[in-house]
Amino acid sequence: MSDLSEQLSLILDDAETHMKKAIQHLEAELLKIRAGRANPNMLDGIVVDYYGSPTPINQVGNITAADARTITIQPWEKNMLQPIERAIINSNIGLTPQNDGAIIRLFLPPLTEERRKELVKRVNGEGEHTKVAIRNIRRDAIEHIKKLQKEGLSEDVAKDTEKDVQHMTDKYTVQIDKHLEAKDKEIMSV
């Protein structure tokens, strides 16, 4: 029986690990969605051609938010200005780099009401993807529990473990909603 309870424990740990990763992914995606304020994380995911090797933008220069509407990129090597500029333009983040020969500045236009609504839609879409991922993790965990039940796990223990999985699912779904609510508020506050 201890072998079965060990397997149940592994199923729960595995589900929790995957749910945490889903939340971390959501947090990373939400950071990329700009909410009117300049944030260096908005450039995460942009890759620069560094001497033929694709390199994250934050590894070729210092990225700072100079103020609420401006991001500056100070390349560590002057000859990286062009590749950084090209990478930003190709990333389609909707910002046009201003290159003064020493640093690159990105000026964020104020968000229109329409653009804010689009961003809220995008935020909610990311949230929905994460909820689907959480539900899939729950489904997989419950399938594993049912398989163990066929191998001799008692119905009571199986039901209790399924409840644990559901509680975990509910806990992470609430976290998703909190993240979405905070991001929506951030976007809609002028």
C-alpha positions as MATLAB code, in Angstrom:
seq = 'MSDLSEQLSLILDDAETHMKKAIQHLEAELLKIRAGRANPNMLDGIVVDYYGSPTPINQVGNITAADARTITIQPWEKNMLQPIERAIINSNIGLTPQNDGAIIRLFLPPLTEERRKELVKRVNGEGEHTKVAIRNIRRDAIEHIKKLQKEGLSEDVAKDTEKDVQHMTDKYTVQIDKHLEAKDKEIMSV';
ca = [
       0.000    0.000    0.000;
       2.876    2.397    0.758;
       3.909    2.068   -2.895;
       0.467    3.328   -3.953;
       0.513    6.208   -1.466;
       3.997    7.104   -2.724;
       2.609    7.191   -6.272;
      -0.325    9.371   -5.118;
       2.120   11.747   -3.483;
       4.115   11.928   -6.725;
       0.934   12.612   -8.726;
       0.014   15.512   -6.407;
       3.556   16.939   -6.388;
       3.750   16.684  -10.162;
       0.371   18.410  -10.609;
       1.381   21.210   -8.218;
       4.723   21.716   -9.984;
       3.003   21.985  -13.372;
       0.344   24.351  -12.020;
       3.042   26.603  -10.525;
       4.831   26.628  -13.890;
       1.569   27.604  -15.612;
       1.216   30.552  -13.191;
       4.849   31.587  -13.743;
       4.273   31.502  -17.490;
       1.172   33.681  -17.081;
       3.132   36.170  -14.953;
       5.870   36.358  -17.598;
       3.318   36.891  -20.388;
       1.485   39.584  -18.411;
       4.749   41.469  -17.853;
       5.153   41.737  -21.632;
       1.746   43.377  -22.028;
       2.346   47.051  -21.510;
      -0.053   48.897  -19.284;
       0.854   52.446  -20.171;
       4.009   52.535  -18.056;
       7.466   51.910  -19.446;
       8.858   48.636  -18.123;
      12.144   47.011  -19.263;
      10.366   43.607  -19.118;
       8.351   44.673  -22.169;
      11.422   43.773  -24.225;
      11.692   40.236  -22.810;
      11.519   37.752  -25.626;
      13.228   40.082  -28.148;
      16.303   38.403  -29.586;
      19.204   40.327  -31.122;
      21.614   38.977  -33.740;
      24.879   39.123  -31.765;
      27.615   38.228  -34.257;
      25.434   35.562  -35.845;
      24.138   34.189  -32.563;
      20.549   34.940  -31.409;
      20.921   36.608  -27.984;
      18.268   38.015  -25.592;
      18.219   41.815  -25.811;
      18.988   42.205  -22.094;
      22.317   40.421  -22.664;
      23.655   43.003  -25.146;
      22.973   46.192  -23.176;
      21.466   47.919  -20.165;
      17.701   48.386  -20.405;
      16.095   50.955  -18.109;
      12.818   52.823  -17.777;
      14.008   56.440  -17.925;
      10.521   57.628  -16.993;
       6.893   56.453  -17.234;
       6.910   56.732  -21.047;
      10.533   56.049  -22.058;
      12.723   52.947  -22.162;
      16.412   53.376  -22.895;
      18.788   50.715  -24.161;
      22.502   51.375  -23.666;
      24.383   48.748  -25.721;
      27.593   47.419  -24.207;
      29.143   47.638  -27.678;
      28.464   50.581  -29.989;
      28.269   48.339  -33.082;
      25.221   46.633  -31.533;
      23.008   49.733  -32.033;
      21.858   48.633  -35.513;
      21.130   44.962  -34.620;
      19.217   46.038  -31.472;
      17.192   48.558  -33.472;
      16.437   45.922  -36.145;
      15.393   43.366  -33.485;
      12.960   45.847  -31.893;
      11.407   46.764  -35.259;
      11.092   43.070  -36.238;
       9.506   42.170  -32.879;
       6.306   44.065  -33.743;
       5.856   45.440  -30.229;
       4.528   48.635  -31.786;
       7.393   50.897  -30.708;
       9.775   52.721  -33.029;
      13.347   52.904  -31.748;
      15.091   56.316  -31.737;
      18.831   55.817  -32.190;
      21.041   58.825  -31.353;
      24.319   57.017  -32.071;
      24.947   56.189  -28.406;
      21.673   54.873  -26.961;
      18.298   53.732  -28.226;
      15.154   55.271  -26.810;
      11.659   53.842  -27.059;
       8.834   56.329  -26.482;
       5.539   54.801  -25.411;
       2.519   56.636  -26.732;
      -0.328   57.153  -24.275;
      -2.879   54.358  -24.502;
      -6.164   55.101  -26.211;
      -9.379   53.682  -24.756;
      -9.592   51.293  -27.713;
      -6.009   50.087  -27.212;
      -6.664   49.564  -23.482;
      -9.666   47.373  -24.301;
      -7.542   45.350  -26.758;
      -4.905   44.856  -24.059;
      -7.530   43.757  -21.514;
      -8.789   41.244  -24.103;
      -5.233   39.975  -24.583;
      -4.735   39.712  -20.800;
      -7.964   37.743  -20.446;
      -6.915   35.498  -23.341;
      -3.639   34.714  -21.567;
      -5.636   33.972  -18.423;
      -7.946   31.627  -20.311;
      -4.939   29.733  -21.769;
      -3.565   29.318  -18.259;
      -6.918   28.098  -16.914;
      -7.074   25.522  -19.722;
      -3.539   24.398  -18.831;
      -4.526   24.061  -15.143;
      -7.630   22.039  -16.074;
      -5.528   19.755  -18.291;
      -3.098   19.171  -15.416;
      -6.080   18.329  -13.162;
      -7.471   15.916  -15.766;
      -4.098   14.141  -16.132;
      -3.718   13.820  -12.337;
      -7.224   12.381  -11.965;
      -6.583    9.899  -14.806;
      -3.453    8.733  -12.960;
      -5.456    8.325   -9.745;
      -8.120    6.267  -11.561;
      -5.379    4.076  -13.019;
      -4.034    3.464   -9.493;
      -7.573    2.629   -8.354;
      -7.655   -0.142  -10.960;
      -4.350   -1.375   -9.504;
      -5.877   -1.732   -6.045;
      -6.132    1.757   -4.545;
      -9.233    2.027   -2.353;
     -12.110    4.095   -3.677;
     -12.108    6.328   -0.563;
      -8.418    7.188   -0.912;
      -8.902    7.812   -4.649;
     -11.857   10.150   -3.987;
      -9.920   12.021   -1.262;
      -6.945   12.478   -3.564;
      -9.208   13.662   -6.384;
     -10.614   16.244   -3.935;
      -7.040   17.347   -3.148;
      -6.402   17.801   -6.868;
      -9.619   19.827   -7.185;
      -8.657   22.047   -4.224;
      -5.272   22.630   -5.832;
      -6.994   23.480   -9.126;
      -9.308   25.946   -7.371;
      -6.372   27.557   -5.545;
      -4.450   28.190   -8.774;
      -7.565   29.345  -10.642;
      -8.081   31.995   -7.939;
      -4.439   33.070   -8.401;
      -5.034   33.434  -12.145;
      -8.097   35.605  -11.521;
      -6.137   37.814   -9.104;
      -3.351   38.311  -11.665;
      -5.878   39.177  -14.376;
      -7.770   41.572  -12.135;
      -4.571   43.386  -11.136;
      -3.362   43.640  -14.741;
      -6.782   44.827  -15.993;
      -6.822   47.513  -13.281;
      -3.265   48.543  -14.229;
      -4.255   48.854  -17.911;
      -7.505   50.724  -17.309;
      -6.099   53.239  -14.781;
      -5.190   56.335  -16.780;
];
